Amino acid sequence: MRIGLKPLTVADAARCAEIEKELFADESPWPAAGFEQEIAAEHTRYFGAWDRRELVGYAGIALMGSPTATGAATPAGESEIRTVAVVPSHQQRGIGGHLLDLLLAEAGRHGGPVFLDVRRGNEAALALYRDHGFVEVAIRPRYYQPAGADAIVMRREPAGSGDWAGGAG
Ligand SMILES: CC(C)(COP(=O)(O)OP(=O)(O)OC[C@H]1O[C@@H](n2cnc3c(N)ncnc32)[C@H](O)[C@@H]1OP(=O)(O)O)[C@@H](O)C(=O)NCCC(=O)NCCS
């Protein structure tokens, strides 16, 4: 199996919505129009994974708090992982990890910490994020509707910040 990774375009929105419906049925899956808006927004970056001509995964990040137009020195921004998803037939083959690496490279260029929400009990996603340096920082009770599951908020420090793990990592 040869997987190709590249940026998504709005033409991919319908297929993303189809995958979303399958993976997030009880968490208010985004419709195609939602993906179109997200992919087209200036402050977001979306990537897809293709197996030949079929889109089998996608991931997106929002880059926020950019420096002002005045050029004045401003604190680094922050980023928020919007989603990472891989169709069941292609999971556990490294695709989610590669998609997340692309998002983290964007966050690294942007600067500042990276945040995300993950459903409590989603062990695959929790393991993926922990492997990539995220730590749990808060709980949002009953965040996912209609299921009513809690969200775990995770944060990843900017590379080289050295203000945790004793500065050793
Ligand atoms: C979470 C998800 C994106 C992972 O994608 P994937 O392509 O299967 O992940 P990878 O193969 O790249 O695995 C990377 C790491 O994730 C973790 N992981 C992935 N699947 C796992 C599973 N079923 N159980 C435990 N850990 C798992 C492991 O730490 C793995 O590293 P390893 O292979 O060195 O053990 C995928 O399971 C998915 O799409 N789930 C449904 C949608 C979802 O929940 N998205 C996250 C929303 S917050």
The ligand as a Tripos MOL2 file, in Angstrom:
@<TRIPOS>MOLECULE
LIG
   48    50     1     0     0
SMALL
NO_CHARGES

@<TRIPOS>ATOM
      1 C1         -6.7740    8.1720   16.3390 C.3       1 LIG1
      2 C2         -6.4830    7.7860   14.8890 C.3       1 LIG1
      3 C3         -6.4920    9.0620   14.0430 C.3       1 LIG1
      4 C4         -5.0910    7.1480   14.8120 C.3       1 LIG1
      5 O1         -4.7570    6.9420   13.4480 O.3       1 LIG1
      6 P1         -3.8690    5.7100   12.9760 P.3       1 LIG1
      7 O2         -3.5140    5.9300   11.5610 O.co2     1 LIG1
      8 O3         -4.5440    4.4450   13.3110 O.co2     1 LIG1
      9 O4         -2.5840    5.8960   13.9350 O.3       1 LIG1
     10 P2         -1.1010    5.3730   13.6810 P.3       1 LIG1
     11 O5         -1.1200    4.0570   12.9940 O.co2     1 LIG1
     12 O6         -0.3170    6.4620   13.0540 O.co2     1 LIG1
     13 O7         -0.6100    5.1540   15.1690 O.3       1 LIG1
     14 C5          0.1620    6.1200   15.8420 C.3       1 LIG1
     15 C6          0.0940    5.8530   17.3430 C.3       1 LIG1
     16 O8         -1.2420    6.0200   17.8070 O.3       1 LIG1
     17 C7         -1.5240    5.0670   18.8260 C.3       1 LIG1
     18 N1         -2.6070    4.1730   18.3830 N.ar      1 LIG1
     19 C8         -3.1890    4.1580   17.1740 C.ar      1 LIG1
     20 N2         -4.1950    3.2560   17.1610 N.ar      1 LIG1
     21 C9         -4.2420    2.7170   18.3970 C.ar      1 LIG1
     22 C10        -5.0870    1.7450   19.0080 C.ar      1 LIG1
     23 N3         -6.1010    1.1750   18.3520 N.pl3     1 LIG1
     24 N4         -4.8760    1.4540   20.3080 N.ar      1 LIG1
     25 C11        -3.8660    2.0560   20.9920 C.ar      1 LIG1
     26 N5         -3.0340    2.9690   20.4610 N.ar      1 LIG1
     27 C12        -3.2200    3.2970   19.1840 C.ar      1 LIG1
     28 C13        -0.2390    4.3290   19.0780 C.3       1 LIG1
     29 O9          0.4610    5.0650   20.0720 O.3       1 LIG1
     30 C14         0.4480    4.4310   17.7400 C.3       1 LIG1
     31 O10         1.8430    4.3460   17.8610 O.3       1 LIG1
     32 P3          2.5450    2.9010   17.6510 P.3       1 LIG1
     33 O11         2.0930    2.4300   16.3040 O.co2     1 LIG1
     34 O12         3.9950    3.2430   17.7140 O.co2     1 LIG1
     35 O13         2.0420    2.0540   18.7670 O.co2     1 LIG1
     36 C15        -7.5090    6.7420   14.3560 C.3       1 LIG1
     37 O14        -7.5970    5.6830   15.2820 O.3       1 LIG1
     38 C16        -8.8820    7.3130   14.1000 C.2       1 LIG1
     39 O15        -9.1320    7.8920   13.0520 O.2       1 LIG1
     40 N6         -9.8080    7.1570   15.0490 N.am      1 LIG1
     41 C17       -11.1710    7.6090   14.8730 C.3       1 LIG1
     42 C18       -11.2410    9.1160   14.8080 C.3       1 LIG1
     43 C19       -10.6750    9.7480   16.0500 C.2       1 LIG1
     44 O16       -10.9910    9.3560   17.1480 O.2       1 LIG1
     45 N7         -9.8380   10.7990   15.8570 N.am      1 LIG1
     46 C20        -9.2520   11.5450   16.9460 C.3       1 LIG1
     47 C21       -10.1670   12.6460   17.3270 C.3       1 LIG1
     48 S1         -9.5270   13.5410   18.7370 S.3       1 LIG1
@<TRIPOS>BOND
     1     1     2 1
     2     2     3 1
     3     2     4 1
     4     2    36 1
     5     4     5 1
     6     5     6 1
     7     6     7 2
     8     6     8 1
     9     6     9 1
    10     9    10 1
    11    10    11 2
    12    10    12 1
    13    10    13 1
    14    13    14 1
    15    14    15 1
    16    15    16 1
    17    15    30 1
    18    16    17 1
    19    17    18 1
    20    17    28 1
    21    18    19 ar
    22    18    27 ar
    23    19    20 ar
    24    20    21 ar
    25    21    22 ar
    26    21    27 ar
    27    22    23 1
    28    22    24 ar
    29    24    25 ar
    30    25    26 ar
    31    26    27 ar
    32    28    29 1
    33    28    30 1
    34    30    31 1
    35    31    32 1
    36    32    33 2
    37    32    34 1
    38    32    35 1
    39    36    37 1
    40    36    38 1
    41    38    39 2
    42    38    40 1
    43    40    41 1
    44    41    42 1
    45    42    43 1
    46    43    44 2
    47    43    45 1
    48    45    46 1
    49    46    47 1
    50    47    48 1
@<TRIPOS>SUBSTRUCTURE
     1 LIG1         1 GROUP 0 **** ****
